[in-house]
Every structure is written in structure tokens, then in C-alpha cells.
Amino acid sequence: MDEIQPRLVRCFAAVFPNLSGDQIAVASADTVSAWDSVASVTLFAMIEEEFELEIDIEDLGELLAFDKILAYLNTMTARTVKGHSFDSWVQ
């Protein structure tokens, strides 16, 4: 299985091609001038496709930085075992 961080870096690099790897690691909507609403939609669409998941619309407002998205993806991945959401087991 691919690691999450390099895959996320590739998503960011596709949306923000002028950022270096070091800049991506600390990127946020506050620090990247090109990060506007269109870039957000594009980035989240790429992330959803890359990681085969759907980001809850309620979470989008909190996911405006590379590190926050990485933490979110780590949490989502940890909650999934062999393609089954942990939430589906707890009912």
C-alpha cells in the first residue's frame, strides 16, 4: 500500500505546480496565494479520487492546510480495514 503523505504531495503538486516539496509541506489557504475556492474544489476532488473516499462537506472548512488534510486522511485510513468502514461495524 502506498504511503499517504507522498500521494497527498502529488495531489498538491498537481493543483499548485509552482510549490516546492518543502512549500507543500507547510501549505495552507493562508500561505498560498493561488489557493482560492477553485483550487480548493480541484484539490479535494483530486484527493477523493486518489484515496477513493468522499470527504464530508462539513469537514471541508477545517481542511485548509496540508498538515490538516494529512491528519484527516490518516484518521480516515485508520478507520478503514480491508475496505470496510469501522463505523459500519458499530451499530
C-alpha positions as CSV (number, residue, x, y, z in Angstrom):
1,M,0.0,0.0,0.0
2,D,1.3,3.5,-0.8
3,E,2.0,5.8,2.0
4,I,-0.5,8.6,2.4
5,Q,1.9,11.6,2.5
6,P,3.6,11.1,-0.9
7,R,0.2,10.6,-2.5
8,L,-1.1,13.8,-0.9
9,V,2.0,15.7,-2.0
10,R,1.3,14.6,-5.6
11,C,-2.3,15.9,-5.4
12,F,-1.0,19.3,-4.1
13,A,1.7,19.4,-6.7
14,A,-0.9,18.9,-9.5
15,V,-3.0,21.8,-8.2
16,F,-0.1,24.0,-7.1
17,P,2.7,23.3,-9.6
18,N,4.8,26.3,-8.5
19,L,5.2,25.0,-5.0
20,S,8.3,23.0,-4.0
21,G,8.0,19.9,-1.8
22,D,9.1,22.0,1.2
23,Q,6.4,24.6,0.5
24,I,3.8,21.9,0.1
25,A,4.6,20.5,3.5
26,V,3.6,23.8,5.1
27,A,1.0,25.0,2.6
28,S,-2.3,26.4,3.7
29,A,-5.0,28.6,2.3
30,D,-3.4,31.5,4.3
31,T,0.1,31.0,2.9
32,V,-0.6,30.0,-0.7
33,S,-1.9,32.9,-2.8
34,A,-3.2,30.6,-5.5
35,W,-5.3,28.7,-3.0
36,D,-8.7,30.0,-3.8
37,S,-12.2,28.4,-4.0
38,V,-11.5,26.9,-7.4
39,A,-8.2,25.4,-6.2
40,S,-9.9,24.0,-3.1
41,V,-12.6,22.2,-5.2
42,T,-9.9,20.9,-7.5
43,L,-7.7,19.7,-4.7
44,F,-10.5,18.0,-2.8
45,A,-11.7,16.3,-6.0
46,M,-8.2,15.0,-6.7
47,I,-7.8,13.8,-3.1
48,E,-11.2,12.0,-3.2
49,E,-10.2,10.3,-6.4
50,E,-6.6,9.4,-5.3
51,F,-7.7,8.0,-1.9
52,E,-11.1,6.6,-3.1
53,L,-13.1,8.3,-0.4
54,E,-15.6,11.1,0.0
55,I,-14.7,14.0,2.2
56,D,-17.6,15.0,4.3
57,I,-18.8,18.5,3.3
58,E,-18.9,19.5,7.0
59,D,-15.1,18.8,7.3
60,L,-14.0,20.9,4.3
61,G,-13.8,24.2,6.3
62,E,-11.3,22.6,8.6
63,L,-9.1,21.1,5.8
64,L,-7.4,24.2,4.6
65,A,-3.8,23.2,5.2
66,F,-1.6,20.3,4.1
67,D,-1.0,19.1,7.6
68,K,-4.7,19.1,8.5
69,I,-5.6,17.2,5.3
70,L,-2.8,14.7,6.1
71,A,-4.1,14.1,9.6
72,Y,-7.7,13.7,8.3
73,L,-6.5,11.1,5.7
74,N,-4.5,9.2,8.4
75,T,-7.7,9.1,10.6
76,M,-9.9,8.0,7.7
77,T,-7.4,5.3,6.7
78,A,-7.1,4.1,10.3
79,R,-10.9,3.8,10.5
80,T,-11.0,1.5,7.4
81,V,-10.0,-2.1,7.5
82,K,-9.9,-4.1,4.2
83,G,-12.3,-1.6,2.6
84,H,-14.9,-1.7,5.4
85,S,-15.5,1.4,7.5
86,F,-15.2,0.9,11.2
87,D,-18.4,3.0,11.6
88,S,-20.4,0.3,9.7
89,W,-19.4,-2.3,12.4
90,V,-20.6,-0.1,15.3
91,Q,-24.4,0.0,15.3
